[in-house]
Structure formats: C-alpha cells, structure tokens
C-alpha cells in the first residue's frame, strides 16, 4: 500500500514537470487564409485538445489537458471589431478528473462553429479559420504595447497630479496670506469698535447717574408732598371726628374685607381693586405681618379689627398692603378668584350659628345668628362699641358674606407626587407622604387641584381622601402619624376644613372596624343588591384608571362581584376604594353609617 502511494506521487510529479506550456498566441494571415496559432514551449508531450462553439454567446472554447499559460490566467482584450478574435478569457477547470486549461474566445462572424481545421507545426498548435484577410497580431506584443501606453498614461497623470498639487499649494499659501491680512484688519477694526463701545458705555453710565440723581430729587420732593397731603388729610379727619360729623372710613384700593365666625371655624377675606395673586403674597414674618405687593399709597391710616382672632389691623405701607395678624394666629392662607382668604379653627363660639358684621361709610350693620338680632347703629357708636374711647380712624367699607369653606384632604397613600399640572408627565414639586393635609380646590379628571404650603398643584385623586371617607384602620394610622408629628385630631375630626355639612344633614357616623353593625337586624334586608354582610373582599384592582374591588359570597365563593366607587349596593353605595380597603356608606332606618372592609393578610386576618 505504501509503495502504491509513493508510485502515485512520483507519477503526479512527473506529469506536473511534463505539463505543456503555451507561451504565446498569435493571429497570422496569408494568401491562403488566416490561422490562430497557440505556441507551445516544446513539441514534446503536447496535450489533448477539444473545441466547442456557443452560438448564443458567440464564443469558441478551446480546451488543453494538463497545460499552462505563460502569460497567466485572466481576460485579454484583442480587437473589438475583429471578424476572428475579439477577446480571450483564460481559466482552468477540472473535467472528469482531468485538469484542463480553457481559452474562451469571443469571436466575430468569420468563426461560426467548432468544426474548424486544426494542424501541428512543430510546437505550434494551429486553428485554421476562413474569412477575409486582416492584420495579424501577437498577444504578448499586443499587451506589451498596451502596457507601455498604460505606463505612459500613468506617468502623464502623475506629472499632471504633481503639477496640480504644486498649483494647489501655491494657491493655499496665497489664500493663507490673504486670510492673515484679513484677520489682522478685522482685529484692528474690532479693537477700534471695543474702544468706541467703552467710550459710549462710560457716557451712558454718566447720563444714567445724572438721571438717577435727578429722579431721586423728584422722588424726595414727591414723598414730601405725599407726607404733607396725608398730614392734611389726617388733620381734616381729626377735625371732622372732633366736630362729630359723618366720616367716610374707606381705605383706598380695597373693595371688601370679610370676617365670618361660626361652626368651628373663622375666616377673613380681603378683596382689593387689583386682583391678588399667590405670588404677590409674602409672610407672615416674625412680627406676624403679611405683605401683599399691590400698588397703593405708601402710607395710610391703619384699620383695626376688634372682632377677629385672626387679623389685628390692615393698612398700606411702602411695599404694599400690610395685614397684621393677632398674636399666636397661624391661619391657612389661599387665593381664590383674586381674593386673599385666611382661615383657622374657632372654638370660642359654643353654640351653632354664625356671626358677622358690615361696615359702610353711612353706618354699621351687624348680624348674630346665634342670637338673631338686627341692629343699625351710627359709625361713631360702632367704633365706641369695639374700641371704647378710641379716636382712631376705622377704614374700608366691609361686607361679610356667608361662603362655603373648602374641605380638607388627607394623603392616604404611602407616597404620592405633587404635580404642577394634572398629568403624570408634569414637573414634580414635592413628594407627599401619608397624613399630609391638603386644601381641596377642584376636581380635574383623575387629579384633584389642591393647595399645600401656599402652593397650588395637582395630586392623583386615588391617593387622597376626605376625613369622612377614611377607614377605621386609616384613622388609627393617622392618629399615630399626627402624634409623632406633634399634632392632634380633636375628637377624631381634622382641625381645619368645613363643618357646614353637619348643619344640613342629621347624620350618625358609625365605624364598624370590618364587622357588621350589631345594632341593625338582618331580618328585612331583602332588597335587590349586594348584601355586604354576606360577602368577603378578596382583591382590589388598583392599576386601572378606575379602581375596582372583587367580592365573593361567603357561603358560595364561586359567585363573585366587581364593584367601583359610586356603585349602589343593598341600602347604600360604595363610597371609597383604597389599595387595602373598601368603604361603604349604608343608610338604614334614617341612620347613615360607614362600613369598612379590608383585604385579608397572609394569615387570614385583616390587614
């Protein structure tokens, strides 16, 4: 076996060494016709041969076994207008285990088949063709001439490129010199412009200083005239009071001031001729003064309020309207429809009802709904009644209106965002936590417009609840949070917010702590609707736009119900759905009660 392999290797090497080599190809024409000659390097061991014509492609392929082409494989252009050979493609191909050198000729009309006559002349293989006589060629010389022409063209292109580069370099140097000159000129112009600007700035500053000095003199003169006018006005008013005549006590720039006391709260409302914005309000400072930045007299008489535990006095100052709070007063402050409102809890009025009074230039009107009585008195008598022996001027006509008070909201989520606009992509002003108090202003889709720390913004309405919507668990947690913060709920009711609803609805609130009301008989509750005493809370869908709760019947868990806020149930409705609880409002036998149902924890008890 080993000897056989060695013999095959020797034969292969011998064949390779004896492979025929075509050194050149030429076309020769004479009186007898034209012939295509393939010149081999030796007449020994000439290869096998075949020819094949492709009429569609107009190609004639010549095949030589175990042969080489000295000029190398590839494509060779000859003469595109020749009636014989126009181009050649030389390549190798294996056919039935034998290596062939193939010469594919793109031919003209003189060659139209593969039956062409062949002959041998020593080492030349001749393919005879018939046709008109044309100029002959030798492939090696033809390509030597083309190579020379290509080298000449390359040299000329190189020379042209060098010349172009030199010209470009010269142009770039020239442009750089021009740019340098232009930059120097621009720098000089810029320096001159800066010097002129400096001179103009000095001139402008000098003129502004002169104008400021002139304006300061005018302001000083105007201030002196204003002080003189106020002194004359005060003198005239003092004289009028002394003589006992009618006095108009209106402060300029104020349209209305209102004080309302009753039902556990006190409210002070001020409306100026210019609308008040929350951004114009500063304070209260350490001295208890709230400043409203409105245009008005720099100095005016002070209006003292003797019937309010919130506001002590009102007057104009150099920075605007100044409101002096009573000692220890810490009211909630908000702006609504251009009016400033101060509000705080009030416990001095022991009976239900309201007290208010109205001051006008021509007299005083008072009304006490605790002890109904109408009393019309003169302005002097009213002043003496509130400030005995005082000659101070009480200014501004005052009208007091009975207005609904905004309700307080409580954050019931662990954390929620306080947005600048009613959408989740708005800027977050602050993160609120469980137990934070907010003032409810409006409802905008899925968000509530609220006020927090004198700022107005929006919170998700599912993250907040009114106090009467809290479950028993939330109330206990709220008491604990308030205790940790040093705050207290009074008898389970928030300190601020409206209690007006209690005047119009006789309502008893009962917290069931997750159990049915033992004071209501089961007998008789047969109306259509879900009976909450016969169902259990098993789940809350919280991520949807509208929160929903899932209830199942206690005796038959295969029967389930899906409810949302506002849905009617047996003798009531769904009041509130939170992440852990459902709060129901039940009305039976003329009595309203709240019933809370919580999700069970992992041990089967309520969370």
Secondary structure, DSSP 8 states (H G I E B T S, - for coil): -HHHHHHHHHHHHHHHHT-EEEEEEEEEEETTEEEEEEEES-STT---EEEEEETTTTEEEEEEETEEETT-SEEEE--TT-SSEEEEEEEEEEETTEEEEEEEEEE-TT---S--EEEEETTEEEEEE-S-----EEHHHHHHHHHHHHHHHHHHHHHHHHHHHHHHHHHHHHHHHHHHHHHHHHHHHHHHHHHHHHHHHHHHHHHHHHHHHHHHHHHHHHHHHHHHHHHHHHHHHHHHHHHT-------TTEEEEEEEEETTEEEEEEEESS---GGGEE---TT-EEEE-----SS---EE-SS-SSEEEEEEETTEEEEEE-TT---EEEEETTEEEEEEE--S--SSSEEEEEEETTEEEEEESSS--EEEE-HHHHHHHHSTT------S-B---------EEEE-SSEEEEESSSSTTS-EEEEEETT-EEEEEEEETTEEEEEETTEEEEEEGGGEEEGGG--HHHHHHHHHHHHHHT---BTTB-SSS--THHHH------B-TTS--TTS-STT--SSS--GGGEEEEEEE-SSSS-EEEEEESS-TT-EEEEETT-EETTEEEEEE-SSEEEEEEEETTEEEEEEEE-B-TTSSB-
